């Protein structure tokens, strides 16, 4: 069983009521120590599947109590006399496994996911450099018609974070973080376009390669690529898995068409640029559609009343908007280009 440690700093004048409430939660262990003459420290060891309930309560308390602080830590290992001497019975294991399987989608707590979204939405020097380098590598891969080089660029391209963050924040109705994620995503795409325009105009050979032409043509099948990429990215995000491998899949849908768009703009090939643009927008929309759906199924919800109201409006609007965008792009492919 995965467990996490919650540390809560409680002012003495509010300790009794908060502590009594904390004892009601299902926990493995609970400790109290005097942090200072004004506050007490309570440590609660809870299973990962139960930690969100504890954090939701503590978040509500933090909004009304001064000098109240909460921290969450991962627990790599835990044992005591009880756990070492306990004989595990088959029926008990079967029951626990059934209870875990009853959850539709296993995931980290909403609070941890929001923290990850915050990191993914920031335009940092590392993010900028990685986008810059991946754009150079991918454009060279197009020019040399090297699939291996293009795949290498996808490995280092940090494109999964902002796109998944857009879907996550739209579900919560967190417009401030949504704007930050959108800005980071557009910033990355613009860097890639600028690099590919510059290098593409210097080397006309890029216009004659299969890597280029394959990304200027779009088909309905590309919708399924985007949906699969978005679903994989959302699931990896929910379970705090390494985004490197899944990020490659998302980059497959985003990086090559963006490079093709930049090369087409650099060569003033407007028809090809339109094809690459439609492919890019279709992939982004499909990724967002899958991610928004996965997050909705996973039960991503705020707890504060005013946030719940925003989420209840934002969630259906996000799904409807993305679905309509995918349909418009699909119709553009079927009728506008005659595919």
C-alpha positions, 0 to 999 in steps of 0.5 A: 500500500502506498502511503504519504505523510501529512504534517499539520501545524495547528495553533494551540487555540484551535488544536482540540477541534481540528485534532478531533476531526483529524482522528476521524480520518482513516490513518495508519498512524498519528503523532503529536509534538509541540512545535512551539509555545504557540503551535503543535505539530501533527503528523498523519500517515495515510494511504495515497487513496485517502490523502485527498480527503484529508487535504480537502479538509485541511485546505478548508481550515487553512482558509479561516485559521491564521498560522495554520500550515500543511505539508505533504511528503511521500513515504518510501517505506514504513514498518512497525511492530504491528506491520512486521508481525502481521500475517497477511491473509489471502481473503484480506488481500483479495478484499483490499485488491477489490477495493482498489479496483473499485476506483475508476481511475487511480490518481494522485491527490488533486493538490499534488496535481495542481502543484505539478500543473504550476511547474508545467505552466511556467516559462523558465530558462530550462523550458525555453532552452529545451524547446529551442534545442528540440526545434533545431534537432527536429528541423535538421532531421527534416532537412536530412530526412532522418527519422531517427533525428526527428525521434531524438528531438521528440525525446527532448521536447517538453511539449506535454506539460503545458498542453496537459495543464491546459486540459487540467485547469479548464476542468477546474475552471482555474482561469489564471493557471489556464492562461499561464499554461496556454501562454507557455504552450503558445510560447513553445510553438512560436519558438519552434516555428521561428527556428524552422522558418530560419533553418528551412529558408537556409536549406531548401533540401528540407522541402524535398524530404518525406519527413516534410511532406508527410506532415503537410497532409492531414487525414481523419486517422490523425484524430486517433493519434491525437486522442491516444496521445492525450489519453496517455499523457493525462494518465501519466500525469494523474499517476505522477509517472515520468513524462519522458516516454509519454512526452514522446508520444505527445511530441509526435503529434505536436512537434513535426507538424509545427516544424512543417508549418515553419518550413512552409512559411519560410518557403512561402508555400501557403498550401503546405502551410495550411495543411500543416496548420490544420494537422497541428490544430487537429492534433492539439484539439484531439489531445485536449479532448482526450485529456479533458475526458480522462480528467473528468472520469478521474473525478478532478473536482475543486472543493470550495463553493466558489471554485465548484461553481466555476468548475461546473461552468468551465467543465462542460464548456471545455468539452463542448468547445474542444468537440466542436473544434475537432468536428470543424477541423474534421469537416475541413479535412473531409470537404475543404481538402477533399480527403 
